[in-house]
Amino acid sequence: MSDDSRAMSEWVTAVRRELGLEDTLDADALVDQVLDLTADVAHGVSRPAAPVTAFLLGIAAGRADDLTVSVNDFAGIVSRLAEGWGADAERAVPANDQAHRG
């Protein structure tokens, strides 16, 4: 394990503990998902948009009934939005609009 990986693991463990999130989401899957999401946003939209997007996804997921499902769903929605950001993609459908979920 690299120093960066070890530091990330220790940090995520500490933050989850401090925020009372030890029993939510698999830590390794969470890190992979957030890094993938922020990479998509950083490359498709802009680098500064990546952490803000991760924060917004966290707020949306926290408001949902099922945290794991919403994180997975919302991350996919946001990644697809970021990948098509430069294209003529529809941008007005909120990710939490149940009528527009695929």
CORKAJO-V324915 format. One record per helix or strand of 2 or more residues. SS is the DSSP state (H for helix, E for strand). FROM is the first residue (numbers start at 0). LEN is the number of residues. Records with the same first field share a line. If there is no record, write none. Layout:
SS=FROM-LEN + FROM-LEN
This chain:
H=2-16 + 26-18 + 46-17 + 66-17 + 97-3
